[in-house]
Structure formats: C-alpha cells, structure tokens
Amino acid sequence: MNAIALSAGLWRAKLRPEVGGSLAALDCAGVPVLRTMVDDAADPLQAACFPLVPYCNRIRDGRFRFAGREVRVAPNLADQPHPLHGTGWLRPWRVVRHDATSALLEDDYRGEGDWPWPYRAHQHVALDEMGVTIRLMVENRSTEPAPLGLGLHPYFRRASDSVVTFVAREMLAIDPEVLPDGTRLEPDALARWSAGAKLPSTLVDHCFGGWDGIATIADAQGTVALRGFGTPCLHVYAPARGAELCLEPVGHSPDALNRAPEEIAVVPPGAATGVALQIATN
C-alpha cells in the first residue's frame, strides 16, 4: 500500500494512487465526509472517490460508432455486460508530485487496451481550510480527434436521516439494465430533491441532466456541500437499504456515446478537456 496523507486545517485526506487513482478517505474535524476505504482494500469500488476517464457510467453492450467506425470495448466488471466507468479506475496512477496539502497523479494510457485512443490523464487533489478540490484533466494523445468524457465518483457518508438537495432540469428513466430507456421525467419524480429529500426506499441509479452544479447532503453530523465544474449532469446512486450514497458530477449521461453523442467532447490531438469537484462542509 502506497498511501499519501494530506492535511490542511481541520481537513484530512488519504490517497491510494495504485488503486485506480483513488481517494481513500476524507475527514473534517475527525468526521468522515466520504466513506473510508479499508487499508488493505484493492478494489476501487471500496474507495472514497475515484476518477472516471475516458467515459462515464456504461456503454451499452460495449459498442458505439465514432467517425464512421465501430468501436468495441469489453466488459470490465463481473456480471456486467456493459463496460463501466472507463479505464482509469482500473489502472494504477503515477505520483507526479505531492506535498503536505496536495498531490498530482497521472495515468498515461498508451492504447494498450480496448479503448482505441491513447490519453494522458492528470488528477490534482488539493486541501485547504475550506475543503478539497479535485481537478481531473485528460489530454488526447492519439493522432486523430477522440471522444473523451470525464467525471468523479465520490461515495459520501450515508445515514438514516440523510437529506439530499439539488436542482436539475430532468431525470433519465432507466431500463432493467440500468441504462436510459429514452424517457425523460421531471427531476423530482423519485423524490423532491429540489426541496431537500430523504432517500427513497427504492434503488436510485439515475442521471439528472441540466444540473446547476450545486448539491448538499445534510444529516445529524452536519452538511456536506459539493460543487461541480464542467459537469452538466449529476448521477445519483443510492441502492435500497444499502450503505452507499454517490452524487457523481459527470460530463455526460450514461451511454451517451450511443444515445447522445453531442454530450461528449470531441478533443483534437494534443488538446485536453477537464472537470472539477469541490467538497466543503457547513
């Protein structure tokens, strides 16, 4: 385990670069803001947060067309026919540099996997007295334009009294395979998120489009506030009676490479695109 400890004011964080560039813990004044990863865990799905690159969520059947050709990406998670969350979360990241309050991590993907476009991703995690800022950038290292999507996958603490608040334009309904079924619903169809709502008793695994970039989670231990930049969608994952609560700022909706390609940034060779997430408490 090659953990990196960061601190600033009341804030403490731990990074596990070798596990998909993961954030392993984030606390404020000793209170967990994100769930804490077990020290010897090697699965990024047990992390506090991990980066999504070069696409977010699922690609239906691992197939899409881009620039006149068909691209196939193999499943990357057991029992899941649709590849999930990109490639970066399953690769070790290199530590470029770090100090007491920040770290810069790099994933230099040279096209050795199914994703046909080489890229270089950088993730900068920085603490200050207000909280944490995570910046994620990806550079197209191929010789042709490439579709590149980014997001972050934080697991917030979840309690029986957690109240989630955010404003969006719409919610995408899902099919039995947890992919958008083409139906667009009112954003408060599952719960009155815009007024602040407890989690419903059913699965939430939905993308909310037209998100204004602001969300809060309130419980007996305080309020966690997050703000996304370059992320017009918020994906909410909260399984029924589960322990997970994910509010994921993402640059595009699930399976956008097939159903909404206009949402994906097409990045010229040598150019880059990025997103960011700020987390604070009050």
KEGU-830616 format. One line per field, with one value per residue (C-alpha): residue in one letter; x, y, z. Coordinates in Angstrom, 1 decimal. Layout:
BEGIN
code <- [a	...]
X <- [X	...]
Y <- [Y	...]
Z <- [Z	...]
This chain:
BEGIN
code <- [m	n	a	i	a	l	s	a	g	l	w	r	a	k	l	r	p	e	v	g	g	s	l	a	a	l	d	c	a	g	v	p	v	l	r	t	m	v	d	d	a	a	d	p	l	q	a	a	c	f	p	l	v	p	y	c	n	r	i	r	d	g	r	f	r	f	a	g	r	e	v	r	v	a	p	n	l	a	d	q	p	h	p	l	h	g	t	g	w	l	r	p	w	r	v	v	r	h	d	a	t	s	a	l	l	e	d	d	y	r	g	e	g	d	w	p	w	p	y	r	a	h	q	h	v	a	l	d	e	m	g	v	t	i	r	l	m	v	e	n	r	s	t	e	p	a	p	l	g	l	g	l	h	p	y	f	r	r	a	s	d	s	v	v	t	f	v	a	r	e	m	l	a	i	d	p	e	v	l	p	d	g	t	r	l	e	p	d	a	l	a	r	w	s	a	g	a	k	l	p	s	t	l	v	d	h	c	f	g	g	w	d	g	i	a	t	i	a	d	a	q	g	t	v	a	l	r	g	f	g	t	p	c	l	h	v	y	a	p	a	r	g	a	e	l	c	l	e	p	v	g	h	s	p	d	a	l	n	r	a	p	e	e	i	a	v	v	p	p	g	a	a	t	g	v	a	l	q	i	a	t	n]
X <- [0.0	1.4	-0.9	-0.4	-1.7	-2.8	-3.9	-4.9	-6.7	-9.3	-9.3	-7.5	-7.3	-5.6	-4.9	-4.2	-2.8	-2.1	-5.8	-7.2	-6.0	-8.5	-9.1	-9.2	-10.5	-11.7	-12.5	-13.2	-12.5	-12.5	-15.9	-16.0	-17.2	-16.7	-16.7	-13.3	-11.6	-10.3	-6.5	-5.8	-8.6	-7.5	-10.9	-11.7	-15.3	-14.5	-12.8	-13.9	-13.8	-12.2	-11.9	-14.0	-11.9	-12.2	-16.0	-18.6	-21.0	-22.0	-21.6	-24.5	-23.0	-19.6	-20.3	-20.6	-19.8	-17.5	-16.1	-17.5	-16.1	-17.4	-15.6	-15.9	-15.0	-15.0	-17.0	-14.7	-16.8	-18.1	-21.8	-22.0	-22.4	-21.8	-18.3	-18.5	-16.7	-13.9	-10.4	-8.6	-10.3	-8.8	-5.2	-2.5	-1.8	1.7	2.5	3.9	4.5	2.9	3.4	1.5	-1.7	-1.8	-0.9	-0.8	-1.4	-1.1	-2.5	-0.5	-2.7	-0.9	-3.7	-2.8	-6.5	-9.8	-10.2	-8.6	-7.4	-4.2	-4.7	-2.8	-5.0	-4.0	-5.8	-4.9	-6.2	-5.7	-6.9	-7.2	-9.0	-12.3	-12.3	-11.0	-10.8	-10.3	-9.4	-9.4	-8.0	-7.4	-5.2	-5.8	-2.5	-3.7	-3.2	-6.9	-9.8	-11.1	-14.3	-13.4	-15.7	-14.8	-16.4	-15.8	-17.3	-17.4	-19.1	-20.5	-21.3	-24.9	-27.2	-30.8	-31.5	-29.5	-31.3	-30.1	-30.8	-30.0	-31.7	-31.8	-33.8	-34.7	-34.2	-33.5	-35.6	-33.8	-34.4	-33.8	-30.1	-29.8	-29.4	-31.5	-34.7	-35.4	-37.9	-37.2	-39.0	-39.4	-36.3	-38.3	-40.1	-38.4	-38.1	-38.4	-34.7	-35.2	-36.7	-34.4	-35.5	-34.6	-33.5	-36.5	-36.9	-36.2	-33.0	-31.7	-29.3	-30.3	-28.7	-30.1	-29.5	-29.3	-27.8	-26.9	-23.6	-24.6	-25.8	-25.8	-26.2	-27.4	-27.5	-27.1	-23.3	-23.7	-24.0	-21.7	-21.7	-20.4	-20.0	-19.1	-17.4	-17.7	-20.3	-23.8	-25.1	-25.4	-25.6	-27.1	-26.5	-28.2	-29.2	-32.3	-31.3	-27.6	-24.7	-23.7	-24.6	-23.0	-23.5	-21.3	-20.6	-20.2	-19.7	-22.3	-25.1	-24.8	-24.3	-24.0	-21.6	-24.6	-27.7	-26.5	-23.1	-23.4	-22.8	-19.3	-16.3	-14.5	-10.9	-8.4	-4.9	-2.8	-5.7	-7.4	-10.6	-11.3	-13.8	-13.5	-15.3	-15.2	-16.3	-16.9	-18.9	-21.0]
Y <- [0.0	3.4	5.8	9.5	11.5	15.2	17.7	21.4	23.0	20.5	18.5	15.2	13.0	9.8	8.8	5.3	6.1	2.4	1.6	3.5	6.9	6.6	8.9	6.5	8.9	12.4	13.7	17.1	17.6	13.8	13.3	11.3	13.3	10.4	6.8	5.4	2.7	-0.3	0.0	-3.3	-3.0	-3.3	-2.7	0.9	0.2	0.3	3.7	7.1	8.5	7.5	9.2	8.4	8.6	8.4	7.9	7.9	5.2	2.5	1.8	-0.4	-3.8	-2.2	-0.9	2.5	4.2	7.2	8.9	6.2	3.1	0.7	0.6	-2.4	-2.3	-5.5	-5.7	-4.7	-5.8	-9.3	-9.9	-6.6	-6.9	-3.2	-1.7	0.7	3.9	4.0	2.6	4.9	3.5	0.0	1.2	2.3	6.0	7.5	10.2	13.1	15.2	15.8	17.9	18.2	19.6	18.4	15.7	15.4	11.9	10.7	7.9	7.6	5.3	4.4	2.5	-0.9	-1.8	-1.8	2.0	2.9	6.4	7.0	9.6	11.2	12.0	14.1	14.3	17.1	16.7	19.8	20.5	23.9	25.2	25.2	21.6	19.7	20.5	17.6	18.6	16.0	16.6	14.3	15.1	13.3	11.6	10.0	11.3	11.8	13.5	11.4	11.4	11.9	12.0	12.8	12.6	11.8	9.1	10.1	7.9	10.2	9.1	7.8	7.9	7.1	10.9	11.9	14.7	15.3	18.6	19.6	21.2	19.8	20.0	16.4	12.8	10.0	6.9	3.6	0.1	-3.2	-3.0	0.4	2.3	5.2	3.9	7.1	8.6	12.0	12.6	15.6	15.8	15.3	12.1	9.9	12.4	16.2	16.8	20.5	21.0	18.5	14.9	11.7	8.8	6.8	3.1	2.0	2.0	5.3	4.9	7.7	10.6	14.1	16.4	20.2	20.1	23.5	22.2	22.5	19.8	19.2	16.2	17.0	14.7	14.8	15.3	18.4	19.4	18.4	20.7	19.9	21.9	20.6	22.4	21.3	18.7	19.4	16.0	14.6	10.8	9.7	6.1	5.0	1.3	0.4	-0.3	-0.1	1.8	3.7	7.3	8.6	12.0	11.9	15.1	13.9	15.5	13.3	10.9	7.0	5.5	9.0	7.6	5.8	7.8	11.4	11.8	15.6	15.4	14.0	16.3	15.6	16.5	17.3	15.6	17.3	19.2	18.5	18.7	18.8	18.8	19.7	19.0	21.0	19.5	21.5	21.3	23.8]
Z <- [0.0	-1.1	0.7	0.6	3.6	3.1	5.6	5.8	8.8	10.1	6.8	6.3	3.2	2.1	-1.4	-2.9	-6.4	-7.1	-6.8	-9.8	-8.6	-5.6	-2.8	0.2	2.9	3.5	7.0	8.5	12.3	12.6	11.0	7.7	4.8	2.4	3.4	4.4	2.4	4.3	4.5	2.7	0.1	-3.5	-5.2	-6.3	-5.7	-2.0	-2.3	-1.1	-4.6	-7.9	-11.3	-14.4	-17.6	-20.6	-20.3	-17.5	-16.5	-19.0	-22.7	-23.9	-24.9	-25.2	-28.7	-30.3	-33.6	-33.9	-37.1	-39.3	-37.5	-34.9	-31.5	-29.2	-25.5	-23.4	-20.1	-17.2	-14.2	-13.3	-14.2	-16.1	-19.8	-20.3	-19.7	-16.8	-15.7	-18.2	-17.9	-15.4	-12.3	-13.1	-13.6	-11.2	-11.3	-11.0	-8.4	-10.3	-7.1	-3.7	-0.6	2.7	1.2	-2.4	-4.9	-8.6	-10.1	-13.7	-15.8	-19.1	-21.2	-24.4	-26.1	-24.8	-24.0	-25.9	-25.8	-29.2	-28.3	-26.2	-23.5	-20.6	-17.6	-14.6	-11.3	-8.8	-5.3	-3.0	0.5	2.1	5.2	3.3	2.0	-1.0	-4.7	-7.2	-10.8	-13.5	-16.9	-19.9	-23.0	-26.3	-27.2	-30.4	-33.9	-34.5	-32.7	-29.8	-27.8	-24.1	-21.1	-17.5	-14.1	-10.4	-8.4	-4.7	-2.0	0.7	4.2	4.4	7.4	8.0	8.3	5.2	3.2	-0.4	-2.1	-5.7	-8.7	-12.2	-15.4	-15.9	-14.8	-17.3	-16.6	-16.7	-18.1	-16.2	-17.2	-15.5	-18.8	-20.0	-21.7	-23.6	-21.2	-19.7	-16.4	-14.1	-11.9	-8.7	-9.9	-7.3	-4.5	-4.0	-4.4	-5.1	-1.7	0.1	0.5	2.3	0.1	-1.3	-0.4	-3.9	-6.0	-7.2	-10.1	-12.3	-14.2	-13.8	-16.7	-16.6	-13.1	-11.8	-10.3	-6.6	-4.2	-0.4	1.9	5.4	8.4	12.2	11.8	9.6	5.9	3.1	0.1	-3.3	-6.5	-9.9	-12.7	-16.3	-15.2	-16.6	-15.2	-11.7	-11.4	-8.1	-6.9	-3.7	-3.5	-1.5	2.1	1.1	2.6	-0.5	-1.4	-4.5	-6.1	-9.2	-11.1	-14.7	-18.1	-19.9	-19.3	-19.4	-22.8	-24.4	-27.0	-28.5	-27.5	-27.1	-28.8	-28.7	-25.0	-25.5	-26.0	-29.3	-28.4	-31.2	-31.0	-28.3	-26.8	-23.4	-21.5	-17.8	-14.9	-11.2	-7.9	-4.7	-1.4	1.8	5.0	6.9]
